[in-house]
Structure formats: C-alpha cells, structure tokens
Amino acid sequence: MNHILITIDVEDCFQVENFKQYIPFSSWDSYELRVEKNTHKILDILDSQQSNPSNPTNTKATFFILGWIAERLPHLVREIYARGHEVASHGYSHDLCNKQSVQDLKKDLKYSKKLLEDIIGSKVIGYRAPSFAINDDILKIIEDSGYYYDSSFNSFGLHSRYGKVNLNKNRRKGIAFQISDTFCELPISNIKLWNRIFPFGGGAYFRLIPYFLFRMGVKSILNSEKTYLLYLHPWEIDPEQPRVNSASIFFKFRHHVNLNKTAYKLALFLETFKECSFITCRHYLAKKGCS
C-alpha cells in the first residue's frame, strides 16, 4: 500500500517569515490568535475522512507545533495528541535555524521539545525547521538536541530560504534517509521533470497548482516512491484572516492566493487518495526500520 504523510506546521498567520519585517516577534501578543479554530477545521477534515466507510485506514497526520503557540494553547496540543496524531516541534519563535547562533539554536530546539513533551506527557521525536532553513551542520545540532528525525529538507533549489544538505551518502529507507544510527531525514516531496526539481510538497504550491495537475503529480510521485509527504499551515484555510497592508504585493499574493479553496482541496485530496495509508511521520519511520 502507498503511504501519504500529511504534515501541518502549526503557526499563526502573523508569524510567517514573509511578514517578519512587518510584524516583529515583540508584537505577537497583540495579535488575535486564529490558529486554534483553523487547526480544529483541519482536525475535523481529517476526522471526516476517517469516518468514511470507503477509507480502509485511519487518517493520521503529524503536527509540527510552534512552541510559542503551545505555551498559549496547551489544550490544543493535547487535543491534537488525543485525536491520535503525532505532536512534533516547529521550534519556539520561528527564527530561521541558519540565522541563529549555535547556542541560541540549541536552546530553541531543546526548550520547544521539552515544552511539548510536558504538555502531552510523551516523548517528542520530530522537528521541522521554519522555512526549511537547514544545512548539514544544523542537522547535527538537531540530532544532538535529542530528536530522532528531521523533516526540513526541500530539494527545490530556487527558493532562497530553503537549505541545502548532502544526503547522497546516506542509506535510503523509503523516502527517508538514515543519517546516523539514531537520526533520519524525511524530505518534502517534490517532482523531477526534464532533470529539474519542481515544488510539489504543499503550502503555496498546493494552493497555486490546479488540482488536476496536482493530483497527476502526486500520482507520479507515488508510482515511483510509494510515499508522498504534504505540508500545510492552519492559516492556509483561513481566507478571512487580517491583511498586512504594509507588506509587498509579492508577499501578499504568495500568502493570500486561493486561501478560500484550501480546505476544499484538502478534503478532495483525502478522498482522491483514500486507498492510500495516511500515517504519521513517526509511524512511517518505524515501518521502514528507521531508528
């Protein structure tokens, strides 16, 4: 059976990297928290597919939760966990890993991990870096901070924030790469055409690409890899979120395009691929024998 890994980066609309120059961290507490109701919508969409008699498997996802959000909404973290989904870390303050000192990055990684573990009373083993900003040295720091896997490598090379890592020397287990005896990398799914990498892992690309093309691309990935990893954010199903008028036209377009269609497309995606097994990153890595 083919596997689909749905991953949700739990952050609010005012915390995204594209708006950082307009909305500093120090002002976050002054903004309305919309992430809870949007995360509930995603949970309900996942549950609706799980209750579908034609769906042969339970629909579970991995939620990479920002520590700042977890501190303010611990009940949301517990609800995600109680519904059978995986809780993983998205760091604490959404600072890019490659812009932090080693000391600050270690502090962020360890604090966010312990915060989530204290809330759910269980071990957190996964991490995703904000904006996929990693490199080989950062992966080592993530491993040394107590995580068993990272899911931050995005092979699309034309995005300036996405990091670059060398995975060629590592053994593949499904779509995962065994970096050490106790640490794996679980990359974002993209598609290769004409010897070029095209972004197909989700986010704005899920909103921008017409669904029939997106469906074709995912089917192609499943045919070759047997596994597809999708990422989304709760704010991507919230067309009524406040606008950041001071932001550039480009950033506003990238952030707001097709927000009114995302929830429907996610439900349609689940229905289209209902014969696949929707499992957490943790479960997938265990099935593939990754430590």
Secondary structure by P-SEA (a helix, b strand, c coil): cbbbbbbbbccccccccccccccccccccccccaaaaaaaaaaaaaaaaaacccccbbbbbbbbccaaaaaacaaaaaaaaaabbbbbbccccccccccccaaaaaaaaaaaaaaaaaaccccccbbbcccccccaaaaaaaaaaccccccccccccccccbbbbbccccccccccccccccbbbbbcbbbbcccbbbbcccccccccccaaaaaaaaaaaaacccbbbbbbccccccccccccccccaaaaaaaccccccaaaaaaaaaaaacccccccaaaaaaaaccc
